Amino acid sequence: MDTNPAYSLTPAPSGIPIAREGRLHIALAFALALLLWALLGLAGALAGVVLFGVVLNFFRDPQRTPPADERLIVAPADGRVITVAAVREERFLHADVTKVSIFMSPLNVHVNRNPTRGTVVGTHYNHGKYFRAFADKASLDNEQNAVVLEDAQGRRLCFVQIAGFIARRIVCYLRPGMSVERGQRCGIIKFGSRVDVYLPAQVGVRVQVGDRTAAGETVIGSWP
């Protein structure tokens, strides 16, 4: 797991904003595409273009605009909601919460964003295993990085970046004591993964299983 509070975007040749973590992968995909073209001719060139397009698509990082109402909590990840459940969270919040899990396929944007404004009161990394990200046991057993945020009213929530069967690298830019903005980039998980959000009981949940989310924009809950 990497931590780095600095962040910058790399403009791609297409004009698509690209996360900096994708630079090496995109360069390697481009080199491989050229090699396939040289070795296999037209068929190799076509395969190389597809490969390059997939890698470029994975690391895209479009701009996002959070809703104006500060009471709203936004999704930390692009993807599909696979869990909305009342649970007892004993690792970080020690409270009854609503767990919202968002599964990111390899076709989704994988840059993560802060669900609310506040201060980072803790980050907790666990090397873990690599079960498929949509499996229930991934929440506890997989490689993961948890972030606990506290807002100006002293209310806390937690979100957890979880690596999947393919994803093998979690990047988090946050450190304890940092002040963060809602919708601000906070990290990335490479090649298929999941983010769990633990919302306090007083938060009104705004999503259900099957909903699609856009990180930094889709409302998943609201403070009273």
DAHUMO-V67877 format. One record per backbone hydrogen bond with DSSP energy under -1.0 kcal/mol. NH is the residue of the N-H (numbers start at 0). CO is the residue of the C=O. If there is no record, write none. Layout:
((NH/CO) (NH/CO))
This chain:
((1/169) (3/171) (9/17) (11/15) (14/11) (17/9) (18/58) (21/18) (22/19) (25/21) (26/22) (27/23) (28/24) (29/25) (30/26) (31/27) (32/28) (33/29) (34/30) (35/31) (36/32) (37/33) (38/34) (39/35) (40/36) (44/40) (45/41) (46/42) (47/43) (48/44) (49/45) (50/46) (51/47) (52/48) (53/49) (54/50) (55/51) (56/52) (57/53) (58/54) (59/56) (60/16) (71/68) (72/220) (73/114) (74/217) (78/212) (79/102) (80/210) (81/100) (82/100) (84/98) (86/96) (88/94) (94/88) (96/86) (97/198) (98/84) (99/196) (100/82) (101/194) (102/79) (103/192) (107/104) (111/186) (112/75) (113/183) (117/179) (118/149) (119/177) (120/147) (121/147) (123/145) (125/143) (128/140) (134/131) (137/134) (138/135) (140/136) (141/137) (142/128) (143/125) (144/160) (145/123) (146/158) (147/121) (148/156) (149/118) (150/154) (153/150) (156/148) (157/197) (158/146) (159/195) (160/144) (161/193) (162/142) (170/187) (171/1) (172/185) (176/119) (177/174) (179/117) (182/113) (183/180) (185/111) (186/111) (187/170) (188/109) (189/168) (192/103) (193/161) (194/101) (195/159) (196/99) (197/157) (198/97) (202/199) (203/221) (205/219) (209/80) (210/207) (212/78) (215/74) (216/213) (217/213) (219/72) (220/72) (221/203) (222/70))
